[in-house]
Amino acid sequence: MGRPVLIDFFSAWCEPCKKQTAIVDELAARIGDAVEFRKIDVGERRDLIAAYRLVIVPTVVIEKDGKVVKRFERLADTDTLETILTSLIDDHA
């Protein structure tokens, strides 16, 4: 089984996105290599807007084994994200 993947969809002009990215960076520092963290600027990867049905940024998508486990539109807090990611790591360690 693969590691969980957290995808942070953002746009450079978006102030809430900057806050979300800071939260994701903090989690990446805490959790390390147990989770794959991806940051995707929707302005540079417009192909993924349709693929992930993005309607707002920031959007955080958590995947496990290629399937979406959880999706957050707008800001997602550190504790909520960490709880979900930790459960995915523990379930498949």
Secondary structure, 3 states (H helix, E strand, C coil): CCCCEEEEEECCCCHHHHHHHHHHHHHHHHHHHHCEEEEEECCCCCHHHHHCCCCCCCEEEEEECCEEEEEEECCCCHHHHHHHHHHHHHHCC
